[in-house]
Amino acid sequence: MTTAVRHDRAQAPTVEDIRARFPALERVHGGHRVAYFDAPGGTQVPTSVVDAMRDYMLHHNANSHWAYPSSAETDATIDAARAAAADLLNAAPNEVAFGANMTSLAFHLSRALAPTLAPGDEIVVTELDHHANVAPWTRLAAERGAVIRVVRMETATGMLDWSDLERKITARTKLLAIGASSNALGTVTNVRAATDLAHERGARVFVDAVAYAPHTLVDVRDIDCDFLACSAYKMYGPHLGILYGRQELLAALDVAKLAPAPNHAPDRWETGTLNFEALAGATAAIDFLASLGTGNTRRARLASAYDAIHKRCVPLFDALWRGLASIRGVTLYGLPPSDAPRSPTASFTVKGVDSREVALRLAANAGVFAPNGNFYAATIAERMGLSSSGWVRAGFACYTTSEEVERLVDAVRVISSS
């Protein structure tokens, strides 16, 4: 599963070393070097990822499973991507399937689970989730005569109401669909405890880790979930969705596929021709992350890298939260980082200023690129009484600096006081 190659380093790379690998960070807007706070919607990409995709398309481009060299090289590209994603998730390569994005994979999985549901069975979803982890299951329930039970969120904390989760999962529950981290608020849910609860009552568990995997190294064995999905483009890679499933489930479920297509897992889950250049890029993105750490296996290097990035981001995010909280008229959503675990994502509003206007002025006046909206977490916005323009969301990546944090806070202070 892991690559046994030594990769010792005297010391971890500095943020300046990391930033040198991202050409996008050289962009200037309005006289300012652009500060990208849009990572929760998609990170910037290091040169090594683009080089890997370019090399595949220029020198190895072919369809798979044919008897000539470039096709065999494409097969090797697929295998390498499965191995890299398996190392990222602590899975086996035959437990990893690829698709266009997490949303498409969730809908695909819902079709495979359809024959396992009967009228009156229950599916549990949450108010805290991106609707990519709600819509596939509500549609499935409507088609199969199943019942959707929705777990409430606490608007004051931006976290799940755990007692409500315990009530909603019953002996009739067949699936719990739950997010590991809110893409809108950054709050983190204890998905291992939720999985234990669901399994005790005979339900399967699907985890949306799209907002979680860029900041915490996923361990599907520890979580003990049945399925988990994440996205390469939220972790310095190309647009590609990654699905983990227990091998026995990937092999047994009645997945929609063409009759002549492979019938073994995980290939049977991948409809049509894969995006081979994106697979090459995803492998390179995972290897980029691993290059920021030390260890004798890729998994060990990833663990080291995630730990180093986390330690550097904690004080930066604390500074961002404290800075925004100190500005009159600014409202932050979710518990502060000192009170609960969270991904480095802060959503806020400025009193009297539409969030789209805040985003426009941040870009124009300070070169800060931070998006606004509900980010498909529409139920959270509704519960919190926000308009369709939602929040402004500022999220961190491995290349975020203290100067960028200060610039964002200063720019918001100007907007609030104007």
RADA-V176643 format. One record per residue. N is the residue number from 1. SS is DSSP state (2 for helix, 1 for strand, 0 for the rest). OMEGA is omega as a letter, one per 20 degrees, with the letter a starting at -180 (none if undefined). NEAR is the number of other ideal C-beta (glycine too) atoms within 10 Angstrom. Layout:
# RADA-V176643
N_SS_OMEGA_NEAR ; N_SS_OMEGA_NEAR
This chain:
# RADA-V176643
1_0_a_14 ; 2_0_a_17 ; 3_0_a_16 ; 4_0_r_7 ; 5_0_r_11 ; 6_0_a_8 ; 7_0_a_17 ; 8_0_a_8 ; 9_0_r_13 ; 10_0_r_5 ; 11_0_a_7 ; 12_0_r_17 ; 13_0_r_17 ; 14_0_r_10 ; 15_2_r_15 ; 16_2_r_9 ; 17_2_a_10 ; 18_2_a_22 ; 19_2_r_18 ; 20_0_a_15 ; 21_0_a_20 ; 22_0_r_21 ; 23_2_a_12 ; 24_2_a_14 ; 25_2_r_17 ; 26_2_a_10 ; 27_0_r_14 ; 28_1_r_9 ; 29_1_r_14 ; 30_0_r_11 ; 31_0_a_8 ; 32_1_r_17 ; 33_1_a_14 ; 34_0_r_19 ; 35_1_a_26 ; 36_1_r_22 ; 37_0_a_26 ; 38_1_a_18 ; 39_2_r_25 ; 40_2_r_27 ; 41_2_a_16 ; 42_0_a_19 ; 43_0_r_24 ; 44_0_a_20 ; 45_0_r_21 ; 46_0_a_26 ; 47_2_a_13 ; 48_2_r_16 ; 49_2_r_26 ; 50_2_r_14 ; 51_2_a_13 ; 52_2_r_25 ; 53_2_r_22 ; 54_2_a_13 ; 55_2_r_13 ; 56_2_a_23 ; 57_2_a_12 ; 58_2_a_9 ; 59_2_a_9 ; 60_0_a_18 ; 61_0_r_13 ; 62_0_r_17 ; 63_0_a_12 ; 64_0_r_16 ; 65_0_r_12 ; 66_0_a_12 ; 67_0_r_6 ; 68_0_a_8 ; 69_2_a_10 ; 70_2_r_14 ; 71_2_r_16 ; 72_2_r_15 ; 73_2_r_16 ; 74_2_r_24 ; 75_2_r_16 ; 76_2_r_12 ; 77_2_r_21 ; 78_2_a_20 ; 79_2_a_13 ; 80_2_r_20 ; 81_2_r_26 ; 82_2_a_25 ; 83_2_a_19 ; 84_2_r_28 ; 85_2_r_25 ; 86_2_r_23 ; 87_2_r_24 ; 88_2_a_26 ; 89_2_a_23 ; 90_0_r_19 ; 91_0_r_23 ; 92_0_a_17 ; 93_2_a_18 ; 94_2_r_16 ; 95_2_a_25 ; 96_1_r_26 ; 97_1_a_25 ; 98_1_r_23 ; 99_1_a_22 ; 100_0_a_16 ; 101_0_a_17 ; 102_2_a_23 ; 103_2_r_21 ; 104_2_r_16 ; 105_2_r_26 ; 106_2_r_25 ; 107_2_r_16 ; 108_2_r_22 ; 109_2_a_28 ; 110_2_r_23 ; 111_2_r_16 ; 112_2_a_20 ; 113_2_a_23 ; 114_2_a_16 ; 115_2_a_10 ; 116_2_a_13 ; 117_0_r_19 ; 118_0_r_10 ; 119_0_a_8 ; 120_0_r_10 ; 121_0_a_17 ; 122_1_r_20 ; 123_1_a_28 ; 124_1_r_26 ; 125_1_a_26 ; 126_1_r_27 ; 127_0_a_20 ; 128_0_a_27 ; 129_0_r_28 ; 130_0_a_24 ; 131_2_r_16 ; 132_2_r_24 ; 133_2_r_25 ; 134_0_a_24 ; 135_2_r_17 ; 136_2_a_24 ; 137_2_r_24 ; 138_2_r_17 ; 139_2_r_15 ; 140_2_a_22 ; 141_2_a_21 ; 142_2_a_10 ; 143_2_a_12 ; 144_2_a_20 ; 145_0_r_11 ; 146_0_a_22 ; 147_1_r_15 ; 148_1_r_16 ; 149_1_a_20 ; 150_1_r_16 ; 151_1_a_24 ; 152_0_r_17 ; 153_1_r_25 ; 154_1_a_17 ; 155_0_a_15 ; 156_0_a_10 ; 157_0_a_15 ; 158_0_a_23 ; 159_1_r_22 ; 160_1_r_23 ; 161_0_a_18 ; 162_2_r_15 ; 163_2_r_10 ; 164_2_r_17 ; 165_2_a_22 ; 166_2_r_13 ; 167_2_a_12 ; 168_2_r_18 ; 169_0_a_23 ; 170_0_r_13 ; 171_0_r_8 ; 172_0_a_16 ; 173_1_r_20 ; 174_1_a_21 ; 175_1_r_26 ; 176_1_r_30 ; 177_1_a_26 ; 178_1_r_25 ; 179_1_r_27 ; 180_0_r_25 ; 181_1_r_26 ; 182_0_r_31 ; 183_0_a_27 ; 184_0_a_29 ; 185_0_a_28 ; 186_0_a_30 ; 187_1_a_25 ; 188_1_r_20 ; 189_0_r_24 ; 190_0_a_17 ; 191_2_r_25 ; 192_2_r_16 ; 193_2_r_13 ; 194_2_r_25 ; 195_2_r_21 ; 196_2_a_13 ; 197_2_a_18 ; 198_2_a_25 ; 199_2_r_16 ; 200_2_a_9 ; 201_0_r_14 ; 202_0_a_12 ; 203_0_r_22 ; 204_1_a_20 ; 205_1_r_24 ; 206_1_a_27 ; 207_1_r_28 ; 208_1_a_29 ; 209_0_a_25 ; 210_0_a_27 ; 211_0_a_30 ; 212_0_a_24 ; 213_0_r_25 ; 214_0_a_27 ; 215_0_r_26 ; 216_0_a_15 ; 217_0_a_20 ; 218_0_r_24 ; 219_0_a_14 ; 220_2_r_23 ; 221_2_r_11 ; 222_2_r_11 ; 223_2_r_23 ; 224_0_r_15 ; 225_0_r_26 ; 226_0_r_22 ; 227_1_r_25 ; 228_1_r_26 ; 229_1_r_26 ; 230_1_a_26 ; 231_1_a_25 ; 232_2_a_30 ; 233_2_r_21 ; 234_2_a_25 ; 235_0_r_23 ; 236_0_a_27 ; 237_0_r_29 ; 238_0_r_22 ; 239_0_a_15 ; 240_0_r_24 ; 241_1_a_24 ; 242_1_r_32 ; 243_1_r_25 ; 244_1_r_28 ; 245_1_r_28 ; 246_0_a_18 ; 247_2_a_16 ; 248_2_r_11 ; 249_2_r_16 ; 250_2_a_24 ; 251_2_a_17 ; 252_2_a_11 ; 253_0_a_19 ; 254_0_a_11 ; 255_0_r_22 ; 256_0_a_11 ; 257_0_r_17 ; 258_0_a_9 ; 259_0_a_5 ; 260_0_a_6 ; 261_0_a_12 ; 262_0_a_13 ; 263_0_r_11 ; 264_0_a_9 ; 265_0_j_21 ; 266_0_a_22 ; 267_2_a_18 ; 268_2_r_19 ; 269_2_a_23 ; 270_0_a_19 ; 271_0_r_15 ; 272_0_a_9 ; 273_0_r_9 ; 274_0_r_21 ; 275_0_a_17 ; 276_2_r_23 ; 277_2_r_21 ; 278_2_r_23 ; 279_2_r_27 ; 280_2_r_26 ; 281_2_r_28 ; 282_2_r_32 ; 283_2_a_24 ; 284_2_r_28 ; 285_2_r_27 ; 286_2_r_27 ; 287_2_r_21 ; 288_2_r_23 ; 289_2_a_24 ; 290_2_a_26 ; 291_2_r_19 ; 292_0_a_20 ; 293_0_r_22 ; 294_0_r_19 ; 295_0_a_19 ; 296_0_r_14 ; 297_0_a_17 ; 298_2_r_25 ; 299_2_r_20 ; 300_2_r_16 ; 301_2_r_26 ; 302_2_r_25 ; 303_2_r_18 ; 304_2_a_19 ; 305_2_r_22 ; 306_2_r_21 ; 307_2_a_13 ; 308_2_r_17 ; 309_2_r_23 ; 310_2_a_14 ; 311_2_r_10 ; 312_2_a_19 ; 313_2_a_19 ; 314_2_r_12 ; 315_2_r_11 ; 316_2_a_18 ; 317_2_r_24 ; 318_2_r_15 ; 319_2_r_14 ; 320_2_a_26 ; 321_2_a_23 ; 322_2_a_13 ; 323_2_r_18 ; 324_2_a_22 ; 325_2_a_14 ; 326_0_a_10 ; 327_0_r_20 ; 328_0_r_9 ; 329_0_r_14 ; 330_1_r_21 ; 331_1_r_15 ; 332_1_a_18 ; 333_0_a_23 ; 334_0_a_27 ; 335_0_r_18 ; 336_0_a_14 ; 337_0_r_19 ; 338_0_a_8 ; 339_0_a_10 ; 340_0_r_14 ; 341_0_r_14 ; 342_1_r_22 ; 343_0_a_26 ; 344_0_a_24 ; 345_1_r_25 ; 346_1_r_28 ; 347_1_a_31 ; 348_1_r_22 ; 349_1_r_22 ; 350_1_a_23 ; 351_0_r_10 ; 352_0_a_10 ; 353_1_r_17 ; 354_0_a_15 ; 355_2_r_24 ; 356_2_r_16 ; 357_2_r_15 ; 358_2_a_23 ; 359_2_r_22 ; 360_2_a_12 ; 361_2_r_18 ; 362_2_a_25 ; 363_2_a_18 ; 364_2_a_13 ; 365_2_a_17 ; 366_2_a_24 ; 367_0_r_20 ; 368_1_r_27 ; 369_1_r_17 ; 370_0_a_26 ; 371_0_r_20 ; 372_1_r_20 ; 373_1_r_19 ; 374_0_r_23 ; 375_0_a_23 ; 376_0_r_18 ; 377_0_a_29 ; 378_2_a_18 ; 379_2_r_21 ; 380_2_a_29 ; 381_2_r_21 ; 382_2_a_12 ; 383_2_a_16 ; 384_0_r_21 ; 385_0_a_7 ; 386_0_r_18 ; 387_0_a_11 ; 388_0_r_11 ; 389_0_r_17 ; 390_1_a_23 ; 391_1_q_28 ; 392_1_a_29 ; 393_1_r_28 ; 394_1_a_31 ; 395_1_a_26 ; 396_0_r_27 ; 397_0_a_23 ; 398_0_a_27 ; 399_0_a_22 ; 400_0_a_26 ; 401_0_r_18 ; 402_2_r_13 ; 403_2_r_10 ; 404_2_r_24 ; 405_2_r_23 ; 406_2_a_15 ; 407_2_r_19 ; 408_2_a_23 ; 409_2_a_23 ; 410_2_a_15 ; 411_2_r_22 ; 412_2_r_26 ; 413_2_r_18 ; 414_2_r_14 ; 415_2_a_21 ; 416_2_a_17 ; 417_2_a_10 ; 418_0_none_10
